[in-house]
Amino acid sequence: MNPLRQLTLDQLRQRTSMKWRYYPEDVLPVWVAEMDVQLAEPVKRAIIEAAERGDTGYPAGTAYAEALAEFAKKRWDWAPAVERTAIVPDVMLGVVEMFRLVSHRDAPVVVNCPVYPPFYQFIESLGRQVVEAPLDAAHRIDFDALDAAFTRAGKGSVYLLCNPHNPTGTVHTEAELAQVAQLARKHGVRVVADEIHAPITKAKFVPYLSVADDGLSLMSASKAWNLAGLKAALAIAGPDAAEDLARLPEEVSHGPSHVGILAHTAAFTDAGDWLDGLLEGLDENRRHLQHLLAEHLPEVRYRPAPGTYLAWLDCRKLGLGDRPAKTFLDRGRVAVNCGTTFGTGGNGFVRMNLATSPEIITEAVARMARAWNESSSGT
């Protein structure tokens, strides 16, 4: 069953989360990374049963890590060692803690732009410098650019790898990740991988730690099963980074939600069939968007990607300037993410969330086309 076809727009507008309350009700939201789905039944059951038990205390145990290890073994033929994991509040807060473990407080951080805007926000809030290594024209890692960025950042810096990549949906190959590891060792750079979108791939996902023993990874069920409001993530260390992770302050483990951990554990353990339905639905939506754009906005360039539920749309030929998202919002009343917030390479792009029904995607593109036509005609 396709989870993306179960809810109507009227039902979705009853939600009180950011996606549905940030903008006025006349705006169609296809922006922030929340999915328009019902919870998978095993996840819902785990939450309800916890509430019925009054089981809402502090987290304990390794069930979450064991569930991820079993899931990873089945899906990716790789299993993280449970003894080299730690619970953290969420992926980005976990990233911050990994930075603190492996680098000095003002060490620069290398990122592949355009990239998830909180990368910039969290790095800069720590008082650190962002060093950009732009992706190539095919949205893949440009290793000459990465080599140059590592040189600028210097020994002792950190590389925050997005795998799969947000917003482009690129799924890095084993060869690419091995080359990343080789370059990082050459320059004395530590790699921290944000792998939150790992379950949402139709191509083979390769965990960074399957090619690099000294890396650190952050994983979670939150994106794949729509659990952002139930905070819980896992930090995972490669064998040569185990001592680093062992220095994680004990109080960090108090941050995750116990109910969140129960929900994430149920997702990895019992909601694989639901995920398979989601992956099929996302593939349908990618094809649907491609056809809609070809019909209504043929100047927009879109390359369907095998990872994430996000679409990175090149709107530069529409003549709407660096921030086409503003025109789509002001004239079309449709909210997409503005590409400028994703760093260098984002001007003229927008990010669209495809984790919704085909009907909502159809309406979103119709509104975007209407906004462009009105802007072009000066009305």
N, C-alpha and C positions, 0 to 999 in steps of 0.2 A: 504494500500500500504506500502511496506517495503522501508523506506527511504535509507537503506543501499545498495540497488541494483540500484540506479539511476545514479551513476557517474562512468566513466571509469578511468583507471589509467592515461591516457593521459590528461583527464580533470582535475584530481586532481593535476597533476604536474604543472598546470598553477597557482596554489595558491601560495601566497607569505607569508604565516604564518609560524611559527616556525617548525611545523611538516614537511613541505615540502621544507623548505629552509635551515635547520640546517645542513643536511648531503648532500654530493654530489648526483647528479641525479641518479647514478647507485645504490644507496642504497634504499631499500624498507622500508619506515618508518611505523612501527606499535608500536610506543612508546608513545609519549606525548599524554595527554588526549584532543585531538581534534578529532571530528567525521568526517568521510568522507560522508557528507550528504549535500543536498541542504537545505536552510532554510525552515522551515514550512511556508506555504503561509500567514497565519495571521501575523506572525512575519515579514516576508518580506514586507507585505503591510504596517505595522505600521512604519517601517523604511522609506519606500519610501514616505508615506504620510507626515511624519515629515519633510523630505527633501523638498518636494514640498511646504510645508507651511513656510519653513525656520525656523522650530521649533527646534532650536539647542542651546537653552539657558541653564539656570540653572534649576535643578530639583525642583519640588514643588508638594505638595499634598500627598495623601495616597493611590492612585490608585494601586500601586504595592503591598502594604500590604493587601489591600482589595482583590486583585486578588489571592494572595497566600492563604489568609484565606478561600476563596471560594473553591479553588482547594483542599486544605487540608481537608476541610469538606467533600467533595465528595469522595476523594481518601482514606483518613485515618481516617475519622470520628473524626476529631479533628480540631479546628479552633483557631489559635492564635489571641489574642485580638489586634486589630489594634492599639489601644492606647498604647500598650506595644511593639511597633516596632520602628525601626529607620533605615534609609537607610545608608549604608556604601559602600565604593568603591568596595570592593570584599570580598570574604569570609575570606581569610587569613589576610588582613588588618583589617577586622572586628574582627577577633580573637585577634589580637594584642590590639585593643582598649578595648575588654572585659577584657583581662588580666589586663590592667591598671585600670579598674574600680573596680575589685574585689580583687586585691592583691597588696602587696607592690612591689617595682620595681625590687627586686632581688629574689622574691619568686620562688621556683622550679616549674617545670611543668612536670606532669606525662603523659606518652604516652604509648599506647599499640603497641609494635613493633612485627613484621615489620610494618611500617606505612609510609604514604605519606612523601617523603623527605623534602618538605618545612616546615613540623612541626619542624624538627631539625633546619633548616636554620633560620626560623623566631625566634624561641626561643633563639637560640644562638646569633643572632644579637641583641637581647634585653639584652644580658649579663646575661641570666638566665641559670640555670642548668636543663638539661633534665634528668628525672628519668624514666627509662624504666620498664614497666610491661609486659613482653612477653606474647603473646597469647599462648593458649595451642596447642596441636598437631592437633586439629580439627579446628584451626583458630578462636576459640572463646575466650572470655575473661576468663582468669585464675584468679579466685577471690582470691586465696591464694597469687598469685604474685601481684595482685592489692593491696591487704591489706598490703603486705610487702612494696610495693612502696609508698603507702600513709604514712606508718610509717616513711620511710626514708625521704620523702619530708617534712613531718611535717605539723602542723596546719598552716593554712593561705596559703598553696600552691594551685595550680590549676591542674585540670585534663582535658586535651584536648582529648575529646572523638571523635572518628571518626565513624559516624553512618549514612549509612552503611560504612563498613570498607574498606579503600583503602590501600593495593592492593588486599586483599583476597576476597572481595565481600561479606563478612559475613554481614547478616542483623540481628542485635541484637533483641532478643525477649523482650516482655514486662517484663517478670520475670527477665531477665538479667539486664535490665535497672533499674528496681526497686531495685535490689541488689546493683547496682552501686550507686544509690541515698542513700541507707541505709549506705553503707560503707563511702561515702563522708561525710555524716552528722556525723558519728562516729568519723572521723578523723579531722573534721573541714576543709575539702577541698572543694573548689568551682569547679563546673563542667561547662565547656564551650564545647558545642557540635558543631562540624563541620558536618552539615547535607546536604552538597551540592549535594550528590548523591541520596538524598531521593526519587525523582520521578522515579529513574531507578531501580526498584525492582519488581521481580515477586512474591516474598513472601510479606507478610503484613509488611509494614513499620510502626514502632512505634516511633513517635517523643519523644525525651527525655523529653521535657516539659510536655508531657501527663502523666508522672509519677513523676515529680519532680517540685515543685513550686519555688524552689530557683535557677534553672538553667538558663543558657543563651545559645541561639542557633543562628547559622548562617545558612541561607538558600539562595538559588539563583536558577534561571532557567538556569544558564550558562552551566552546564554539560549536563542536559537532552535535551536541545535544541541547543547546540553548539554555545553558545553566549559569549565565553571567551573574545573575542575582544570588547565586548560591556559591559563595566564594570558597575555592579550594584548588590548589595546584600542587604539582610535584616538581621538586628540583632533583636532578639526576646527575651523578658524576661518573665520568669514565674512570677506569682503574687507576690511572695516574693522577686523577683529581680527587680521589677519595679523601685524602688528608685535608684538602681545601674545604670540602663540604662538611667534614667533621668539625670544622671551626665555626659552623653556623650557630649563632647564638640561640640558646634553647627557647628564649621567649618568642622567636619568630614562629615557632610551631603553635603558639597560642592564637595566631591570627586567623587561620582558616576556620570556616564554619563547620561544626560537627555534622549538622544536617547536610551541608554542602558535600562533605566527604562521603556521607552515606549515598547521596544522590549520584555523585560522580562514580563511585564504586559500582553502583547498580548499572550505570550506563555502560561502563566498560565490560561488565560481567554478563549482563542479560539483555542489552538493547542493541545487539549487532544487527538483527533483522530490520529494526527501525532505521538504523543508519544506512543499510543497503537501499531501503526505499527512498531515503533522502538523497543518496548519491544519484540514483536513477532520475529522481525529480529534478535535481540540479542540472543534470545533463540535458534533460528536456528543455529546461528554462534557458540554458545557454543557446541551444539551437533556436528556440523561440525568439530570443532577443536578437540574434543574428538576422533572422528573417524580418523582424519588425524594423530594425535599423536600415536594412537594405531597401525596404519599401518606403519608409517615412523620413529617414535621416541618412541618406546614402553617403553624405560627406563625413559622417562619423566613422572612425576606424575602430574596429573591435576585433581582438584576437581571442577567441574562446580558449580558456586555459584549464588545465586538468586539476588545479588545486583551489581551495577556498570556495566560498559562495559569493565572491565579489567579481564585478566586471569593471575593468579599467578602460574607459572610453576616451579616445583621442578626438576631441571636438575642435581642434585648432582650425580646421578648414571651414568652420561655420561662421567665422568672423565675429565671434563674441568676446574676443580678448582673452586675457589670462584667466578669467574667472567665469566661465560659462555657467557654472552652478548658480551664480547670482541671477542670471537671466532666466534660467529654468525655474528658480524659486519665485522671483518677482512676477514674471509673466505667465508661467505655467502652473504655479502652485504645486510643484513637485520638488522634494528635497533629495538631493544627492550630495555626496561629499565633494568639497572643492579641492581640486588637485594641487593647488598652491601649498596646502598644509602638509603635503607629503614630501616637501623638499625639492631640491633641484630635479628638473625633469617633469614636474607636476603642472606647470603652467599650461592652460588650455585643455586640461584633462578633468574628468570627473570620475568618481568611484560610485558604482551602483550596486546595491545589495540585491542579489538574485534569490535569496532564500524567502520567497514569497510565492503567491499563486501566479499562474500564467495570466490571469485576468488583471491583476494589479500591475504586472510588467507591461501588459498591453496598454493600460490606461496611462502609465508613467511615460511611455514612449510617445503616446498621442499628445500628452501635455507638453513634453519637451519639443516635439515637432511644431506644435502650435505656438509655443513661446519663440522658437527660432523664426518662424514665418512672420510673426508680429514684429519681431525685432528687425528683421530684414526689410520689411515693408515700411517700417517707421510708424506703425499704428500703435 
